[in-house]
Amino acid sequence: MTSTSETPTHGELVRALRTAAPDTFAKLTAFDDAALRADGNVLPRKYVELMAIAVALTTQCEGCIDAHTASAKREGATEEELAETVFVATALRAGAALTHGLKSVRAYHSAAH
């Protein structure tokens, strides 16, 4: 890697990974294209990108958030649609915290005194 800074750039890291495992990288790229961008997909691309944003928000993937937000905007997503997507993801994250919280309540009641 030949970055001008000490820390390799995102692009340099991707290139290094692709160089180290070219067949696997190509298969991942093909799968990604099929899931997100294939001509025969039933869901409109804008909605696929909004779903990808919601997933990226819940998995906290910063690169995915940036990339899919830009793609959603190119596909015609409005700021209002993005806001709704953010709150759907937020509600699901909160729901997951509640569900896991119930596990702690169960553990509390199961613990010996």
Protein Blocks (a to p, Z undefined) as FASTA:
>chain_A
ZZfbfbdcfklmmmmmmmmmmmlmmmmmmmmmmmmmgfklmbdfklmmmmmmmmmmmnop
aklmmmmmmmmmmnopafklmmmmmmmmmmmmmmmmmmmmmmmmmmmmmpcZZ
